[in-house]
Amino acid sequence: MMKERIMRRLAVSCAFFTVTAIALMLLYMKNRTYVYASGGTLEETDATLAEQIRNMSLENMTELNIIRRQEDGILIPIHDGITEENISMVTDSVNRNVRVYIDGLDENYFNAQRISADQSRVTGCRIGYENGITQLMFRFDSTYECRISKENGNLRIKLYRPREIYDFIVLVDVGHGSSDAGDSGNGVSEKKIILKIAEKLHDIVGEASIGLYFTRLSDVELTDEDRLRLVKSTDADILISIHTAISEDPEMFGVNVYYNGTYFTNALPSVQLADMMARNVAGAVYGRANGIYPADAMRPLVYDAQVPAIELEVGHLSNAAEAGLLMQEEYQQRIAEGIYQTICDAQRAMEER
């Protein structure tokens, strides 16, 4: 009976949000900059360059001496033959670095050309060279938004704290990763399903005035300390952690939400954020919200966060019907839209206080 109910709900017609996914903002390098909290899948327009970059490793990189001075960000000298089509940039907020890829420089180019950087923010630089592509990795003292431009024969990367760019900042924790696979049931892996939902949420949000950070957009493993550190370094307004549920009762289905009961702000109580999320996600999938519950120390990320924080369990892998739905692209999209609606509602609620 329950399987039939779920399938009937799925059959109900739904008008999806039409959202333009805007490429990450920069001055000249359009469609060449990709900002993820930790790694992520490159979406280069140049498929050959993208494949080369994907295959580059950090293992063979060496330390590069840079000029340290009170420079506004980072200044990288390049020659006239390098255009925006030769340049890509990926930031990693969890590990506090940015990687710049330049196609067309000689392997020893930076033996003679010196890079300069803000000594108060840039803690080091490493360099690697593979298949004609130079990889520069700059390490930071904190999380920064990077904006790149080409001017006067240089690449200039300006560094901004997230709050300088965004009015509202959300950290989305994509649970588990790598050897930590999370739960599994009915042939479905938790870490893979929630990653797909996160990717869809990333595409929905675009730019707007929301700073959206993810703890991961690839199959990497992070500690709770890594995740909590990112809450602080991004100056996040809210934390949303995505998971799935599993139950001894194979008939149990629906959305569960846990909230931080140890931290309170009247700008947006965690219990209110949890209620928004339960209603929006259950409504988006025509499903059931089982309830909202205070998190305990067994959910340390939500329990210890000093911001409004919730953990969303998007469905039960122990339920064969719901596990099947969670594997469907359309269903994942609906969940992502429910999460996005919650982000919008949370932003509005905090602005009204």
Beta strands, then each sheet from edge to edge (+ up, - down):
strand 1: 33-36
strand 2: 62-63
strand 3: 67-69
strand 4: 74-77
strand 5: 87-92
strand 6: 97-103
strand 7: 116-118
strand 8: 122-130
strand 9: 133-140
strand 10: 145-151
strand 11: 154-160
strand 12: 168-174
strand 13: 184-185
strand 14: 188-189
strand 15: 210-214
strand 16: 238-245
strand 17: 255-259
strand 18: 289-294
strand 19: 309-316
sheet 1: 1+ 5+ 6- 9+ 8- 2+
sheet 2: 3+ 7+ 4- 11+ 10-
sheet 3: 15+ 12+ 16+ 19+ 17- 18-
sheet 4: 13+ 14-
end
